[in-house]
Amino acid sequence: MLIYKILTAPQWDELQRLGATPGAPVDLADGFVHFSTAAQARETAARHFAGQDGLWLVALDAAALGSALRWEPSRGGQLFPHLYAPLRLADVASAAPLPLGPDGRHLFPEGIA
């Protein structure tokens, strides 16, 4: 199962340059890296990245992250994947731009609910 992290262009550039990151400011504040499932990613984008251009959607294989990945309740009691370790470039399965569409909503790759 793939899980997803939305990164700004500078965050994605930094991850590529350094090979790992402790995450975005919200991740640092919460003590873990926030991820979403395919079914949760659109709502995450709408709630936390509305109107932001220049984003990247990074996919990781949840099983490959081992015990550092925990599924914990968040929005409305839904279980969200949280990584209690740095996000490593080596764990990234794919990355794609997440542009804004004409309606101001993000255009997700096919297969993301």
N, C-alpha and C positions, 0 to 999 in steps of 0.2 A: 504494500500500500504506500502510495506517495503522500507526503505531507508538504505543505507550502509555506514559504516565508516571503512576505512582500518587503522589498528593500528599495530605498532611494538609490538613484544612480551613484552618488558618492559612497554610500554603504556597500554597494555591489563592487565598485572600483576598489575600495579598501579591502574587501574580502579577497578579491583576485590578487591584489598586490601583496597582502600579508599572509594569505593562506588560512586565516582563522580570524574570528571576531567574537567578542563576548555578546554582541548584539546591539540593537538600537537603544536609545536612552530609556525607553519603557522596559526593555529587557533587563538592563542594568539595574533599574529601580526595583523590579520585581524579583530579581535573582535567578531568572531563567529566560531562555529564548522562546518567544511565543511563535507557535505555528498554527496552521489551520488545515483541516481536511479539504478535499475538493469541494465538498458540500458547504463548507463554512467560508471559503476564501472570498466569494463575492460579497458577503455581508461584512467581512473584515475590511475589505477594500472600501466599501461604502461608509462604514462607521469611522474608520481611522485614517483613510487616505482620500476622502472625497475631494474631487477636483484637482488632485495632485497629478502632474504629468511627470514623465521621466522615471517611472517606477520599473522594477524588475520583479518577476515572479520566479522564485527559486524553488525547485522541487528536490526532495530528499526521500530516500527509501526509509520508511519508519523502522522496519525490522533491522536495518543495518546500524542503527544508532544505539541498539542494545539497551541496557538498564538505565542509561542516562536520560532516556525518553520516558516521560510519565504522562499518563492520560488523566487530566484533572478537570473537575467541573468549573465552568465559567459561565458565560452568557446563558441565562435561562436554564442553568443546570446541564447544558451540553458538555460533553467531554472534549477537551482540547488537548492537543499534543504540546507538551512543554519540555524543552531540552535543558537539562541541568549540566551543561558542559558548553564549551565554546562551539560555535557553528564553524565547521571546517570546510574549506573549499573542496577537499578530497571527498567529502560526503555528498556533494551536490551532484544529483543525477542529471539535471538540466536547468537551464535558465532562459527566460524569454522576456522580452520587453512587455510591459503592461500599459499600453497607451490608452489615452482617453478617446472615447467615441464622440460622434457629433452631439450626442445627448448628454455628454459630461460624465458618463459612466465608463468604467474601465472595460476594455475589450480583452476578455480572457481567451486563452487558447482553447481549442476544441477539447471537450472531455471534462472540463471544469464546470461543475454544476452551477 
